[in-house]
Amino acid sequence: MQYYFKQYLFFFVILFIAFKSEAQLKDTAKWKALFAVGVNYPTTDGFVKGSYAQSLNFPTVNLGIQHMLKRQYGIKLDLGFNRFKNDDETPEFKINYTRVNAQFVYDPTDLIGILPMRLRTVAHAGPGVSFVKPLGTLGDNKQTFMNLLGGLEFHYAINEKVSVYTDVSYIYGLTSLDNYNPALNGLGAFNGSVFNLTFGLAVSLSGCEYCN
């Protein structure tokens, strides 16, 4: 009888540790800080005729805080900064493009079911505000308009707390050149959309007693 009691006790101890470890592992996914850098491409239709930016521009910097309400979905608030400059065949300009977005986050990895254990996918989308400011003497051509952002991330977990990821996103500007009243012949003005490709780190801000 004592032998069976020890077996049952051992079984329940192992089961308790397993559930507790799983709960703590999920806790590490509740709050995350995200940091990424990469490149951007502003669409040509956002510039006045005869003016457009390079196809690839650096840098793009994204900073975000993410909170998962459930294992599959959550919310994220993030700040993005882009710099792009003129193509060689257009007049010289440089533009700072900054955005703030509140986004819904959805993780379909468990539904897909075929990905490696350490790899996860995260879709995100939501509204925001874009702030466009040309540099130098073109500073009066700054613009502010609403945007809609949609993107897809691929995360690879290094451990319970840290993962590396890449993010492909599209920021659609809810504006048009018709809304722009050029102050300096339109040079440096941008009312358009931006493609971003970034690479970064996602770091857990939640506690986990057994995470190393």
PyMOL commands that set and color helices and strands:
alter all, ss='L'
color gray80, all
select helices_A, chain A and resi 2-30+44-46+109-112+136-141+177-179
alter helices_A, ss='H'
color red, helices_A
select strands_A, chain A and resi 31-42+57-68+73-85+94-106+119-134+143-157+162-173+194-204
alter strands_A, ss='S'
color yellow, strands_A
deselect
rebuild
show_as cartoon
